[in-house]
Amino acid sequence: MRCVHGQSGPALPAVLAAAAVLTALTASPAEARRRAHHGGGGGYNPPYAAMVVDAKTGRVMHAVNEDALRHPASITKVMTLYLLFEQLERGKMDLDTPLTVSANAARMPPSKLGVRPGSTVTVEEAIKALVTKSANDIACAIGENIAGSEAAFAEMMTRKAHALGMTRTHYANASGLPDSDQITTARDLTILARAIQDRFPKYYRYFQTRSFAFKGRVIGNHNHLLGRVEGVDGIKTGYTRDSGFNLMTSARTGDRHIVAVVLGGKSVASRDNIMAKLVQSNLPVAYAGARTAAPVVEVAERPRPAVVAERPVATRTLVASADDDEAIETTNSTGQPLDIAPRGGATPQSAPKWRAGAAGAVPASAQAYAPAATAAFPAANGKYASRLPASEPGEARAPAPREAAAPAAKPVTVTPWVIQLGAMDDEGKAKSMLAEARQRSGGSLAKAAPFTERVTHGGTTLYRARFSGFSEAEAAQDACRALKRAGFTCFATRS
């Protein structure tokens, strides 16, 4: 277990910490979680962990106890919003969908919006309530409206976390209120920090909300670094007695971008100062070139793309806000989570590569389509465009295309050479990838025809995302190079 530079302690605490590690390694995960809450007292000294990751390369720039079990507190709500954004993306909800607040949700302790049982809030109000107020009652209501109960929603959250590669995370509720089974690590939270913008770039900008008006009140964002530390563009904080003061953040300046997590701060000021120093020391030396790290995607997407190419799809990451301005003393436990010895390396994301391309004409399984024009955020006939917080000056963000019913398209004439961007487990994702590539290609795909091709391998169905329209290898390779400059993975292949 590593320590913060410059800190040292007497021998006895070191021996006790080593004993805790040994106990953790020989206990079952459930037993370890129970034992984590029966330790000694003393002054308030929550267990510390931190991690900084270069979002463009995936390189770990700073790490302290990054794999040790910790309580996320209200950083939990980032995953709650991830699942809510998923409902929006799939068209199951929109920003005006009413969410009913049950008596159970209304009973949640602060921080809360304080709405009456039986009343409703819109999805957009719920998003802003979590981003600014870190409202526990609304987090519970989101879970109940999506899954039927908060317990069922917590199971969804855990499954999603594991699908993203957050292997040491377990959720027991939607808010982050004290629960011995609500655990994570600094490493896992950096994965979530990157994933939420990789997956939902058009909804993620809600995390920049400074304040919002609700029933005659103006509710401010608890983010103390937003607008105060150069580059910080989003944040989510959290606090319980067991967790200490937590913070997940993202910062970018120019062509550099990092995500960072601090867990177990002794106070709001201490935690904020630690994060500010981490941003100021790591952001200037982060990678400034084109993104080389693979996007953080779910397990179903991660190994399966048939991409045998040099570089993955470019995406970005960012973060959000919290509740420690209303920090409440909890009595769930007096002990501190166990420090599990760090495991080497990042979460594995490797998988067998698939052989690309089959000669001949596009088979019946291939479908051509006309990409829908990209609407303003969050694309719904322009209805919600004016609600979005403005992007930072000079920041160009191409919103992810909204999947829409495509008009009937003419059959694609397959040229001798095609470009393939990837192979996805869902046709809609493949089409979205093609539409965004065309939008960001700078005209190099103006005459190319997008199409998807269904393939089955080992019982798994995938949809190749391809462009036709190249009679010569050189033309296909030139177009592919243009896409790579825009941050996409691709390769040219014979049809």
C-alpha angles and dihedrals in degrees: 000000000000125000134213111274113264095021123113135158143192120290096252096064089048090054091048091049091051090051090051090053092051091048091050094050092053097045131081115253092253092047090048091053091051094047090049089074102053104069136119127288130219126133120345104282111148117196112270130222134159142173137182121195130187101236093206098053105017089235115153106235099177133008135174120170087337095162097041117115114258139165112252097206110186094350079084087080091071088070090043088057091044089061092043090051087051089058089052093047091052093048094242090121137014132203092271096049108124117236115204117227109218126208087254092055093045090055094061113121122245143322087070145137091233101224121164123257111267094025123116138226126194122248090250092052089049092052092050092044090057095042096049110019098025086222113200094195092056093045088055091047091052091053094047093048093049102039106017094247137031090241092056090046091052088056089052089050092052093048090049092049092053091046088056092051097260089136098167097048125104126175126205099172142013098243109046095244112157116296126146090224095054100098141148142147135243089248093053092050092053087055090053092045090057096038098056093061095036087058102033111027093153095052096036093077089076085080088072091064109130096189142339136203118240123177095330096320127106109216116200129210115257090216105125096182100048106106092003103072116050113249099015107130105165142009146180121198133187144180142188127153091255097045101042119211111329133191135184115188146164129208135184137174126175106328097339127097134176137173121209139184129198119186128184103024114173093225141356091262094046093049093046092049091051091050093046090054092047091052094045094048100041107034096065091055098042119116113281100191131090115306114272101172118100114249114261103251137163121273092257089060102034108075099021107071109108089223115139095174142123102253139023130238113287118241137150141232137214141157150221158220147294163183112268093109083074095037111170125203109242127197099202090120144336100216128084132241118270120262105231112199109260118259117226122251135014127290107295114250102167124121140162113294119236123227109246131223136014121216122247139041123333107278126231089267090067118093128196121206142173109246113238116241112259110253126210117274124318088015111225108132087305089290096130101031095106093054097065118104108244118260120248113275113276094012112129113204123179106205115227109257115256112239108243139172104279123223117243108285131207116251112269117248105221113227124206090262130039136178121232122201100180147304119256135191090234126051092216090059091050091051092048090052091052093047093050092046091053091048094051099038096091094234097307090117097040093116097033121106118225120218140162124226123200116220132175123211126172091346093308121117118214135177118223115216107217144163122214126194107092122116095178132047091231093057092050092047092049091053090047091052089053090053091050090053086056088053102259129132114232144141135200118237140170114263 
